[in-house]
Amino acid sequence: MFEMLKSMTSVTNVFEADYYRTAPPDWLAVSTDVQGSTEAVEKGRQKTVNFVGASAIAALRNLCAPADLPFQFGGDGAMALVPPNHAGKALVELARARGFAMREFGLSLRVGAAPVAAITRAGGTVLVGRYEPSPGNPFGMFAGGGMDMLELAVKERGDPDLARLCRVPDELDDGEPPDLTGLSCRWEPLVSQRGAVIALLVVGDKDHCRLYRDLCRLSDSVESGLRVASPENLNPGWPGEGTMIEARLGRGRGGVWRRWLEVAGQTLLVKLMYVFGVSLGGFDPVRYREEAATNTAFVKHDDTLAVVFDCPSDRVADLRSYLEEREAAGDLRFGFHVSDRALMTCLVGNAAEGRHVHFMDGGDGGYTVAAKRLKAAAAVR
């Protein structure tokens, strides 16, 4: 189903209804969320939250490989659709990811899954689109309200019947770690090239295309679009903050420190390849950095728009004023956080063949802090 959809190759396509199709009723809709992410981020664990938030995507993608899945990353959680032939094993992988998050990192990962047909019976509609910024690297885009309905049910703030239905039994976790092959982050934080990195969440706007164009205009990003990653601020770190996290993700039988040495050694090799411009085994560091700047997630599901982008410092106040005016008029609600850097979490299939995607979050709390402001705005209204 997903591979047959017409690909959206530009951000503006994301807002065009012709690119979306109704998800098959027997596909499994999935939503995850790191419970207590705000407190974890406040304790300096944002990188860990991002990794755990992306873990379900990695596990499900590896389960269904080589087929592509529609998925999205939201900083402290994810959503995806899984074909019916993998539905049973997907529930096991979700249970494993939840148990692994608690055992390894002390984080509570809420997971939920329900057939699309069940969401339809509950009054939601799941539409899916294929956003493919470069060939072979698709993300999912969702519309219709169904995935938001599932997300609320998983967070126990939505339909109680759907919440009961989407629960993933604890006994499915057999203690085995999920297959998180390819999940990593060996880049240093991406420092703003223009002055400020903005993590923005917008809910309720009826015309996301107009909103996106307004944001581009106000941030002086009409030509480039809203983005933060560029070859200029993508620099491999050694050893990076994610080295120990990645070691714990795939420690295997050798133990965490053996895996740490493996990851650190690989990262050092890549860093030297970048410094000296050397290619090895089909891996071209210059090409990979250019691809990584392109293959970054842009998030739009139902009435939610989420984006991390670089913005000139002198434009931040105008952006905030624009959003506040529209919120005061009842057009939308928003969460907005400003930092001087962004964080990238990577999911690499085959780097030499250009198959790798990257999830962005703003620094110093990013989406999590923006979501806190968004919840406060909802409480006021």
Helices and strands as residue ranges (DSSP letters): G 2-4, E 7-8, G 11-15, G 17-19, E 21-22, E 28-35, H 37-42, H 46-64, E 71-73, E 77-82, G 84-86, H 87-105, E 108-115, H 116-121, E 127-131, E 139-143, H 146-154, H 160-165, G 170-172, E 183-184, E 190-191, E 195-203, H 208-218, H 242-249, G 252-254, H 256-276, H 285-294, E 299-301, E 304-312, G 313-315, H 316-328, E 333-339, E 341-350, G 351-353, E 355-362, H 366-380
